[in-house]
Amino acid sequence: MVGWSAEELMAMHPPMPYWAPEHAEQIRALHDGILAGNAEKREAIELTFMRRDGERFDVLISEAPLVDAEGRHVGWMSSVLDVTESKQAEALYRQQQEQLQFTGRLITMGEMASTLAHELNQPLSAISSYSTACLNMIETGQGHLSDFREPLSKMNTQARRAGTIIRRVHEFVRRSEPQRVRSALNDIVDDAVALIEADARKRNIHITTSQAPDLADVLADRVMIEQVLLNLIRNGMDAMAGSSAEKRRLQIDTRADGGDVQVAVRDSGAGIPLDIAEKLFAPFFTTKPDGMGMGLNICRSIVELHHGRLWFEAADGGGTVFILKLPAADAQALST
C-alpha cells in the first residue's frame, strides 16, 4: 500500500482553475442552455477563469453533445483552450497600429505645417486690419456707431475661420482612443478637403467633389477615416506634380454600392507602373525620396479595422483612382 501526503498530491496534480466569480451567472446561463439542448446552435464562447491564487486568464470553451454509434445522446464533450497569450498579442498589435496611425497623422500635419500657418495668418491679418480701422475711427472721432457694424462683422467672420482651422488641426492630431460612431461620409470628405484645400491652392491644384445625396451613415472613427482620405488626396496631388496646370484636377466622388458606401479619389497624373503597383501597400515601400513608406499601409490597416476595403484602379483617360469602401452602419450592425 502506497500513500502520499496532501502536499505531494498537490505537486502531482496542481489545483484546477475554476470560474471567476464575476462570470458565474454568465457561465450558469451557458450551461443551462446546453442542458436545454442548445449546444449545437452555440459557437465557442470566451470566458475568464481564475486560478487558486486569484490570477485571471482567458479561455475559449466549446461544448457539444456526445452521441454514440446508435445516435443516442450519452454525454457531453467539452474543450477548453487558454487564449490569454493570443489576446495579449492582439492587444499589443492593436496598440502598435494605433501608435503608427497617430505617427502618420503627425507626419501629415508636419508636411502641411507651412501651408496651414499661411492659411491661419490670413484671417489673423484681416482681424488686425479691421480692428486697426475701428480704433482709428474712435481716436479721430470719425464715424458713427453704424459704421462699426461692417468691420466688426468681418472680424467675427475671420475669427470664426481661424477658430475652425485650429479646431480641425487639433482634432486631427490629438491622441485619443479610437471611437467608432455613426458618421456621414460626405461630412468626413468635407472636413478632409477643408484641411487640405490651402495646400491644393498652393500647388495650383483644383479639387472638385461630387457627393451622393442621402448617403447611408458609416460606423467609423471620423479622424481615422479622415486620415485615410488626406493621405489619398495628398498622394493624388503628388502624382500630378509634373502635370501641366490645366490638368491638375483631383475629383472626389461618394456613392452608395449596395449595402456599402464608397468614396473615390481620382487624380490625372501619369498612373502607377505595374512593377510599383504590386508593392504599393507594402510596409516601408515608397516612391518619394523623403517618404517613410507607411502611408498606404496605415490606410489599409485603418480601412480593414472598419471592415472595409481599399484598392486602386487605372482611371479612364490617365491617372489613378483610389477607392475606399465601407459597410453602411445599419448593414454592419445586422452582420455583427
Buried (B, 14 or more C-beta within 10 A) or exposed (E): EEEEEEEEEEEEEEEEBEBBEEBEEEBEEBEEBBEEEEBEEBEEEEBBBBBEEEEEBBBBBBBEEEEEEEEEEEEEEEEEEEBBEEBEEEEEEEEEBBEBBBEBBEBBBEEBEEBBEEBBEBBEEBBEBBEEBBEEBEEEEEBEEEEBEEBEEBBEBBBEBBEEBEEBBEBBBEEEEBEBEEBBBBBBBBBBBEBBBBBBBBBEBBBEBEBBEEBBBBBBBBBBBBBBBBBBBBBBBBBBEEBEEEBBBBBBBBBBEEEBBBBBBBBBBBBBEEEEEEEBBEBEBBBEEEBBBBBBBBBBBBBEBBBBBBEBEEBEEEBBBBBBBBBBBEBBEEEE
